[in-house]
């Protein structure tokens, strides 16, 4: 179906009154101009409409506009539409009060950036139950509803998670807490902006199944995502955005199976399918990092502890690309932080080039800091909010003693030079992730540890980043430790894989061998949980 003005996008065959009905939606920001232009959407109860497109296409602006938050936290937005109704209410002239009444009871919203969306000073239970408290629900009933929502969102031990704060949860757990917050009031419309970002395959499948159940029970689901596998699994209809305009729309089967527009075809062609052609690094290659019997425990509220790492042994050699996969909370990010000496292990040690590393005081590590760099899972939280991208990169280059220009780093990750004058907060999620990778490359490290480096990127940018990493490794011999929930990404980039489960490495070996003959039941479950590729 074409995207001509007046087309009914996301309409089902039932003829039911739409939960979301938008015609000619245009959103503009001062100094930027229009970021959405004439968008039409119609979403009925019990349907899922997916919105896809490259980073910067306007997907997240569309999501925020649908819940009345287009200009929240930044420059004021100008929103206009010929028709704009949510759950039957005309919101073209809605003020803050009307939108507050809609959000929660009528419209649930799952934000893209879980770490920035949760208050680090409040418990997860207080965050999830806030909308219930505002409606006057009593404490005991509210606690039950919160724990039910946390369980439905895939969090184990919901009573324990409700008592924790966001900083005590993994990235995937934080994302599920946001989903619980959005569904706790049983809204008619659920707007999910990248709800499976940074989730491993088994948890992502659970989240998509949850969204599918909500849809089947009558909830209208607006899914904003770069994961075309998730679209194939969940969506009834698809809208493709490019430059703020709808360039293609129709049923999921039609758009994914017979794409008409070049943008759609490019997105589909960029989906990582796992080339699986990289041979393992020879055993005689120089050893760069060695982790021996690493243990790390974190205390839980009310007593007890969780073993994030429980006797982990790992070796990284020059030229190796080691993938680390596992469920959210399995210890992957903890391992990354300990490898780069961002936090110490409780027991065990890490050596860098066969010399002490983890047990050294920071003043003795400083001269070799450039050899091991981390690209964190949450790029925005790692940047100084007072600095623009140019200062971030110039500082990284100066610290590492490099004579390269910031523009060279941006070119490596395919960002325009205009980004140098912008603050990280003004960039899209994908642009921020590429800026973090560029900063790490400034030091020309021997080992690059990447914690979910492409989880927030659309598939075309993801493909270019993966290509960049492979080229970097082939040209310089830089070793990669790639932590990812995306098994196709691991298979495409890595020669070796380590599978983590509950703080332990349960399987380790050449990628193709593990893919063809997984020995551990958990590995087999991960492989079975992969989303179908369009």
C-alpha positions as CSV (number, residue, x, y, z in Angstrom):
1,X,0.0,0.0,0.0
2,X,1.3,3.5,-0.8
3,X,1.7,6.2,1.8
4,X,-0.4,8.8,0.0
5,X,-2.1,11.3,2.2
6,X,-5.4,10.0,3.5
7,X,-4.4,6.4,3.4
8,X,-5.6,4.3,6.4
9,X,-2.4,3.0,7.9
10,X,-2.7,0.2,10.5
11,X,-6.4,-0.4,10.0
12,X,-7.7,-3.9,10.6
13,X,-10.7,-5.6,9.0
14,X,-13.0,-5.4,12.0
15,X,-14.0,-1.8,11.5
16,X,-13.8,-1.1,15.2
17,X,-13.4,2.5,16.4
18,X,-9.7,3.2,16.4
19,X,-7.7,3.7,19.6
20,X,-5.3,5.9,17.7
21,X,-6.4,8.0,14.7
22,X,-3.9,10.4,13.2
23,X,-4.0,12.4,10.0
24,X,-1.4,14.9,8.8
25,X,0.8,14.8,11.9
26,X,3.6,17.3,11.7
27,X,6.2,18.0,14.4
28,X,8.8,20.7,14.3
29,X,11.5,22.0,16.7
30,X,13.1,25.4,16.8
31,X,16.4,25.5,14.8
32,X,15.8,22.0,13.5
33,X,12.6,22.3,11.5
34,X,10.1,19.6,10.7
35,X,11.1,16.1,11.9
36,X,7.7,14.5,11.1
37,X,5.8,15.6,8.0
38,X,2.2,14.6,7.3
39,X,2.1,11.3,9.1
40,X,-1.1,9.3,9.0
41,X,-1.8,6.4,11.4
42,X,-4.8,4.4,12.4
43,X,-4.6,1.7,15.1
44,X,-7.6,-0.4,16.3
45,X,-8.0,-2.5,19.4
46,X,-6.2,-5.9,19.3
47,X,-3.8,-4.8,16.5
48,X,0.0,-4.2,16.5
49,X,1.4,-1.5,14.2
50,X,5.2,-1.4,13.9
51,X,7.1,1.7,12.9
52,X,10.5,1.1,11.5
53,X,13.2,3.2,9.9
54,X,16.8,4.3,10.1
55,X,18.1,6.2,13.2
56,X,17.0,9.8,12.9
57,X,13.9,8.9,10.7
58,X,11.6,10.3,13.4
59,X,10.5,7.1,15.1
60,X,11.0,8.1,18.7
61,X,9.6,11.6,18.0
62,X,6.5,9.9,16.7
63,X,6.2,7.7,19.8
64,X,6.6,10.7,22.1
65,X,4.1,12.7,20.1
66,X,1.4,10.0,20.5
67,X,1.7,10.2,24.3
68,X,2.0,14.0,24.5
69,X,5.7,14.2,25.2
70,X,7.1,15.5,21.9
71,X,8.9,18.5,23.5
72,X,9.5,17.0,27.0
73,X,12.9,17.6,28.4
74,X,14.2,19.7,25.5
75,X,13.3,22.4,23.0
76,X,9.5,23.0,22.7
77,X,7.9,21.2,19.9
78,X,5.2,22.5,17.5
79,X,2.7,19.7,16.9
80,X,-0.1,20.0,14.4
81,X,-2.5,17.6,12.8
82,X,-5.7,17.5,10.7
83,X,-7.0,14.8,13.0
84,X,-5.4,13.4,16.2
85,X,-7.5,11.3,18.6
86,X,-6.3,8.9,21.4
87,X,-8.8,6.5,22.9
88,X,-11.5,8.7,21.3
89,X,-10.3,12.0,22.7
90,X,-9.3,14.9,20.4
91,X,-5.8,15.8,21.7
92,X,-4.8,18.5,19.1
93,X,-5.2,21.2,21.7
94,X,-4.6,19.0,24.8
95,X,-2.7,20.5,27.6
96,X,-0.5,18.9,30.2
97,X,-3.4,18.1,32.5
98,X,-5.4,16.2,29.8
99,X,-2.3,14.2,28.7
100,X,-1.5,13.3,32.4
101,X,-5.1,11.9,32.7
102,X,-4.5,9.8,29.5
103,X,-1.1,8.5,30.3
104,X,-1.3,5.5,32.6
105,X,-5.0,4.5,32.7
106,X,-5.5,4.9,28.9
107,X,-2.0,5.0,27.4
108,X,1.1,3.2,28.5
109,X,4.6,4.2,27.3
110,X,7.8,2.2,27.3
111,X,10.7,4.5,26.8
112,X,13.8,3.6,24.9
113,X,16.5,4.5,27.5
114,X,15.8,2.5,30.6
115,X,18.6,3.8,32.7
116,X,17.7,7.5,32.1
117,X,13.9,6.8,32.5
118,X,14.1,5.3,36.0
119,X,14.7,7.4,39.1
120,X,17.9,6.0,40.7
121,X,16.7,7.2,44.2
122,X,13.4,5.4,44.1
123,X,12.7,1.7,44.3
124,X,11.5,-0.1,41.3
125,X,8.2,-0.8,43.1
126,X,7.6,2.9,43.7
127,X,8.3,3.6,40.0
128,X,6.1,0.9,38.7
129,X,3.3,1.7,41.1
130,X,3.3,5.5,40.7
131,X,0.3,5.6,38.4
132,X,-1.7,3.4,40.7
133,X,-0.8,5.6,43.7
134,X,-2.0,8.7,41.8
135,X,-5.3,6.9,41.2
136,X,-5.7,6.3,45.0
137,X,-5.1,2.6,45.1
138,X,-4.2,1.3,48.6
139,X,-0.7,0.1,49.5
140,X,-1.4,-3.7,49.8
141,X,-3.4,-3.9,46.6
142,X,-0.8,-1.7,44.9
143,X,2.1,-3.9,45.9
144,X,0.2,-7.0,44.6
145,X,-0.4,-5.3,41.2
146,X,3.2,-4.1,41.0
147,X,4.6,-7.6,41.6
148,X,2.1,-9.1,39.1
149,X,3.2,-6.6,36.5
150,X,6.9,-7.2,37.2
151,X,6.3,-11.0,36.8
152,X,4.4,-10.5,33.6
153,X,7.2,-8.4,32.2
154,X,9.6,-11.4,32.8
155,X,11.4,-10.4,36.0
156,X,12.1,-13.2,38.4
157,X,11.6,-12.7,42.2
158,X,9.3,-9.7,41.6
159,X,9.1,-8.9,45.4
160,X,12.9,-8.6,45.5
161,X,13.1,-6.6,42.3
162,X,10.4,-4.2,43.6
163,X,12.6,-3.4,46.6
164,X,15.7,-2.7,44.5
165,X,16.7,0.5,42.8
166,X,17.5,0.8,39.1
167,X,21.2,0.9,39.6
168,X,21.0,-2.6,41.2
169,X,19.5,-4.1,38.0
170,X,21.0,-5.1,34.7
171,X,20.1,-3.2,31.6
172,X,17.7,-5.8,30.5
173,X,16.0,-5.9,33.9
174,X,15.6,-2.1,33.8
175,X,13.9,-2.4,30.4
176,X,11.5,-5.0,31.8
177,X,10.8,-2.8,34.8
178,X,9.8,0.0,32.4
179,X,7.4,-2.4,30.6
180,X,5.9,-3.4,33.9
181,X,5.3,0.3,34.7
182,X,3.6,0.7,31.3
183,X,1.2,-2.3,31.7
184,X,0.4,-2.0,35.4
185,X,-2.7,0.1,34.7
186,X,-3.9,-2.1,31.8
187,X,-4.0,0.7,29.2
188,X,-6.0,0.6,26.0
189,X,-3.0,1.7,24.0
190,X,0.6,0.6,24.6
191,X,3.4,2.6,22.9
192,X,6.6,0.6,23.1
193,X,9.7,2.5,21.9
194,X,12.4,-0.2,21.3
195,X,11.0,-2.5,24.1
196,X,13.5,-5.4,23.4
197,X,16.6,-3.2,23.2
198,X,19.5,-4.9,25.0
199,X,17.5,-8.0,25.9
200,X,18.8,-11.5,25.2
201,X,16.9,-13.7,22.8
202,X,15.0,-15.7,25.5
203,X,13.9,-12.6,27.4
204,X,13.1,-10.7,24.2
205,X,10.9,-13.6,23.0
206,X,9.2,-13.4,26.4
207,X,8.6,-9.7,26.1
208,X,7.2,-10.1,22.5
209,X,5.0,-12.9,23.7
210,X,3.7,-10.7,26.5
211,X,3.0,-7.8,24.0
212,X,1.3,-10.4,21.8
213,X,-0.9,-11.6,24.6
214,X,-1.9,-8.0,25.4
215,X,-2.7,-7.4,21.8
216,X,-4.8,-10.6,21.6
217,X,-6.7,-9.4,24.7
218,X,-7.6,-6.2,22.9
219,X,-4.8,-3.8,23.7
220,X,-3.7,-1.6,20.7
221,X,0.2,-1.8,20.5
222,X,2.3,0.8,18.7
223,X,5.7,-0.8,18.4
224,X,8.7,1.4,17.5
225,X,11.7,-0.8,16.7
226,X,14.8,-1.4,14.6
227,X,14.4,-5.2,15.2
228,X,12.8,-6.5,12.0
229,X,12.7,-10.0,13.6
230,X,10.5,-8.6,16.3
231,X,8.3,-7.0,13.6
232,X,8.0,-10.3,11.8
233,X,7.0,-12.0,15.1
234,X,4.5,-9.5,16.5
235,X,3.3,-6.9,14.0
236,X,0.0,-7.0,12.0
237,X,0.9,-3.9,10.0
238,X,4.1,-1.9,9.3
239,X,4.9,1.7,8.6
240,X,8.4,2.7,7.2
241,X,9.6,6.2,8.1
242,X,12.4,8.0,6.2
243,X,13.2,11.7,6.8
244,X,10.1,12.1,8.9
245,X,7.7,10.9,6.2
246,X,5.9,7.6,5.6
247,X,7.5,6.0,2.5
248,X,5.8,2.6,2.7
249,X,3.0,0.9,4.7
250,X,0.9,-2.1,4.7
251,X,0.5,-5.5,6.3
252,X,3.6,-7.0,7.8
253,X,3.5,-9.9,5.4
254,X,3.3,-7.5,2.4
255,X,6.0,-5.0,3.6
256,X,8.5,-7.6,4.8
257,X,7.9,-10.1,2.1
258,X,7.5,-7.8,-0.9
259,X,9.0,-4.4,-0.1
260,X,8.2,-1.7,-2.6
261,X,10.4,1.2,-1.5
262,X,14.2,1.3,-1.6
263,X,14.5,2.3,2.0
264,X,12.5,-0.8,3.1
265,X,14.7,-3.0,0.9
266,X,17.8,-1.5,2.3
267,X,16.6,-2.1,5.9
268,X,15.9,-5.8,5.1
269,X,19.2,-6.3,3.3
270,X,21.1,-5.0,6.4
271,X,19.6,-7.5,8.9
272,X,22.5,-9.5,10.3
273,X,22.0,-13.1,9.4
274,X,25.3,-14.4,10.8
275,X,27.9,-15.0,8.0
276,X,29.8,-17.4,10.2
277,X,33.0,-17.4,8.2
278,X,35.6,-16.3,10.7
279,X,38.1,-19.0,11.7
280,X,39.2,-19.2,15.3
281,X,42.4,-17.3,16.3
282,X,45.4,-19.6,16.5
283,X,46.2,-20.8,20.1
284,X,49.8,-19.4,19.7
285,X,48.5,-15.8,19.1
286,X,49.8,-13.4,21.8
287,X,47.7,-13.3,25.0
288,X,46.2,-9.9,25.8
289,X,43.8,-10.5,28.6
290,X,43.5,-13.4,31.0
291,X,40.7,-13.7,33.6
292,X,41.2,-16.4,36.2
293,X,38.6,-17.6,38.7
294,X,36.7,-14.3,38.8
295,X,34.0,-13.9,41.5
296,X,31.8,-10.9,42.1
297,X,28.8,-10.7,44.5
298,X,26.3,-7.9,45.0
299,X,24.3,-7.6,48.2
300,X,20.5,-7.6,47.9
301,X,18.0,-5.4,49.8
302,X,17.0,-7.1,53.0
303,X,20.0,-9.4,53.1
304,X,21.5,-12.1,50.8
305,X,23.6,-11.7,47.7
306,X,23.6,-12.5,44.1
307,X,26.6,-14.1,42.4
308,X,27.2,-12.0,39.3
309,X,30.4,-13.9,38.5
310,X,31.1,-17.3,39.9
311,X,34.5,-18.7,38.9
312,X,34.8,-17.2,35.4
313,X,37.9,-18.1,33.3
314,X,38.6,-16.4,30.0
315,X,41.5,-15.7,27.7
316,X,41.5,-13.0,24.9
317,X,44.3,-13.2,22.3
318,X,45.6,-10.7,19.7
319,X,43.3,-10.6,16.7
320,X,40.5,-12.5,18.4
321,X,36.9,-11.6,18.3
322,X,35.3,-13.1,21.4
323,X,31.5,-13.0,21.7
324,X,29.8,-13.2,25.1
325,X,26.1,-14.1,25.2
326,X,23.7,-14.9,27.9
327,X,20.5,-13.8,29.6
328,X,20.1,-10.4,31.1
329,X,21.6,-10.6,34.6
330,X,23.9,-13.5,33.7
331,X,27.0,-11.4,34.5
332,X,28.0,-10.2,31.0
333,X,28.2,-6.5,31.9
334,X,29.9,-7.2,35.2
335,X,32.6,-9.2,33.3
336,X,33.1,-6.3,30.9
337,X,33.6,-3.8,33.8
338,X,36.1,-6.1,35.5
339,X,38.1,-6.8,32.3
340,X,38.6,-3.0,31.8
341,X,39.3,-2.6,35.6
342,X,36.3,-0.3,36.1
343,X,35.5,-2.4,39.2
344,X,37.4,-5.0,41.1
345,X,36.6,-8.7,41.4
346,X,35.9,-10.0,44.9
347,X,38.2,-12.9,44.1
348,X,40.4,-13.9,41.1
349,X,42.4,-11.7,38.9
350,X,42.8,-10.2,35.4
351,X,46.2,-9.9,33.7
352,X,46.9,-7.6,30.7
353,X,49.6,-8.9,28.4
354,X,50.7,-11.4,31.1
355,X,51.2,-8.6,33.7
356,X,49.1,-7.7,36.7
357,X,46.0,-5.5,35.9
358,X,42.9,-5.9,38.1
359,X,44.8,-5.9,41.4
360,X,46.9,-2.8,40.7
361,X,46.1,0.6,42.2
362,X,44.7,3.0,39.6
363,X,47.8,5.2,39.5
364,X,49.9,2.2,38.3
365,X,47.3,1.2,35.7
366,X,47.0,4.7,34.2
367,X,49.9,4.4,31.8
368,X,48.3,1.3,30.2
369,X,44.7,2.5,30.3
370,X,44.7,3.2,26.6
371,X,45.3,-0.5,25.8
372,X,41.8,-1.6,27.0
373,X,38.8,0.5,26.2
374,X,35.1,0.0,27.1
375,X,32.1,1.0,25.0
376,X,29.4,1.0,27.6
377,X,25.8,-0.2,27.3
378,X,24.4,3.2,28.3
379,X,26.4,5.8,26.2
380,X,24.4,8.8,27.4
381,X,25.3,8.2,31.0
382,X,29.0,8.0,30.2
383,X,29.3,11.4,28.6
384,X,29.8,14.7,30.5
385,X,26.5,16.5,30.0
386,X,28.3,19.9,29.8
387,X,30.4,18.8,26.8
388,X,29.5,18.6,23.1
389,X,30.6,15.8,20.9
390,X,33.6,17.7,19.6
391,X,35.0,18.3,23.1
392,X,34.4,14.7,24.0
393,X,36.4,13.4,21.0
394,X,39.2,16.1,21.3
395,X,39.7,15.2,25.0
396,X,39.9,11.5,24.2
397,X,42.4,12.1,21.4
398,X,44.5,14.4,23.6
399,X,44.5,11.9,26.5
400,X,45.7,9.1,24.2
401,X,48.4,11.3,22.6
402,X,46.8,10.9,19.1
403,X,47.3,13.4,16.3
404,X,44.1,12.3,14.5
405,X,41.3,14.8,14.0
406,X,37.8,14.3,15.5
407,X,36.4,14.2,12.0
408,X,38.4,11.1,11.3
409,X,36.8,9.3,14.2
410,X,33.3,10.4,13.1
411,X,34.0,9.1,9.6
412,X,34.9,5.7,11.0
413,X,31.4,5.4,12.6
414,X,29.7,7.2,9.7
415,X,28.6,10.3,11.6
416,X,28.6,13.7,9.9
417,X,31.0,16.4,11.0
418,X,28.0,18.6,12.1
419,X,27.6,16.3,15.1
420,X,30.8,17.9,16.6
421,X,28.8,20.9,17.8
422,X,25.9,19.0,19.3
423,X,25.4,17.7,22.8
424,X,25.0,13.9,23.3
425,X,21.5,14.5,24.7
426,X,20.4,16.1,21.4
427,X,21.6,13.0,19.4
428,X,19.5,10.0,18.6
429,X,20.1,6.8,20.5
430,X,22.0,5.3,17.5
431,X,24.1,8.5,17.1
432,X,25.1,8.4,20.8
433,X,26.2,4.8,20.5
434,X,28.3,5.6,17.5
435,X,29.9,8.6,19.3
436,X,30.8,6.2,22.2
437,X,32.5,3.9,19.8
438,X,34.4,6.8,18.2
439,X,35.6,7.9,21.6
440,X,36.9,4.4,22.4
441,X,38.7,4.2,19.1
442,X,40.6,7.4,19.8
443,X,43.1,5.5,21.9
444,X,43.8,2.8,19.3
445,X,43.3,0.1,21.9
446,X,44.7,-3.4,21.9
447,X,41.4,-4.7,23.3
448,X,38.1,-3.1,22.7
449,X,35.4,-4.3,25.1
450,X,31.9,-3.6,23.7
451,X,28.9,-4.0,25.9
452,X,25.8,-4.2,23.6
453,X,27.4,-1.8,21.1
454,X,24.7,-2.1,18.5
455,X,21.6,-2.8,20.6
456,X,20.2,0.7,20.1
457,X,21.0,1.0,16.3
458,X,18.8,0.4,13.4
459,X,19.9,-2.4,11.1
460,X,21.6,-0.3,8.4
461,X,23.7,1.6,10.9
462,X,24.3,-1.6,12.8
463,X,25.6,-3.2,9.7
464,X,28.0,-0.3,9.1
465,X,29.3,-0.5,12.7
466,X,29.9,-4.2,12.5
467,X,31.7,-3.8,9.2
468,X,33.8,-1.0,10.8
469,X,34.7,-3.3,13.8
470,X,35.7,-6.1,11.5
471,X,37.8,-3.8,9.3
472,X,39.5,-2.3,12.4
473,X,40.4,-5.7,13.7
474,X,41.8,-7.0,10.4
475,X,43.8,-3.8,9.9
476,X,45.2,-3.4,13.4
477,X,44.9,-6.8,15.1
478,X,42.7,-5.2,17.9
479,X,41.0,-7.9,19.9
480,X,37.3,-7.5,20.4
481,X,35.2,-8.7,23.4
482,X,31.7,-8.3,22.0
483,X,28.8,-8.6,24.5
484,X,25.5,-8.9,22.7
485,X,22.1,-10.4,23.1
486,X,21.9,-10.7,19.3
487,X,23.1,-14.1,18.3
488,X,23.3,-13.2,14.6
489,X,25.6,-10.2,15.5
490,X,27.9,-12.6,17.5
491,X,28.0,-15.1,14.6
492,X,28.7,-12.4,12.0
493,X,31.6,-10.7,13.9
494,X,33.1,-13.2,16.2
495,X,35.3,-16.3,15.8
496,X,34.8,-17.6,19.4
497,X,31.8,-17.5,21.7
498,X,31.4,-17.8,25.5
499,X,27.9,-18.5,26.8
500,X,27.1,-17.2,30.3
501,X,24.4,-18.4,32.6
502,X,23.9,-17.3,36.2
503,X,27.5,-16.0,36.6
504,X,29.2,-19.0,34.9
505,X,30.5,-19.8,31.5
506,X,28.6,-22.9,30.6
507,X,29.9,-23.2,27.0
508,X,32.9,-21.9,25.2
509,X,34.3,-22.6,21.7
510,X,34.5,-21.7,18.0
511,X,31.3,-20.0,17.0
512,X,30.4,-22.4,14.2
513,X,30.9,-25.4,16.4
514,X,28.7,-24.0,19.2
515,X,26.0,-23.0,16.6
516,X,26.1,-26.4,14.9
517,X,26.4,-28.6,18.1
518,X,25.4,-26.7,21.2
519,X,26.3,-28.9,24.2
520,X,24.6,-27.0,27.1
521,X,20.8,-26.9,27.4
522,X,20.9,-23.2,28.0
523,X,22.8,-22.6,24.7
524,X,20.2,-24.7,22.9
525,X,17.4,-22.6,24.5
526,X,19.1,-19.3,23.3
527,X,19.4,-20.6,19.8
528,X,15.8,-21.8,19.8
529,X,14.5,-18.4,21.0
530,X,15.8,-16.4,18.0
531,X,13.2,-14.2,16.2
532,X,12.3,-15.2,12.7
533,X,14.2,-13.2,10.1
534,X,12.1,-11.5,7.5
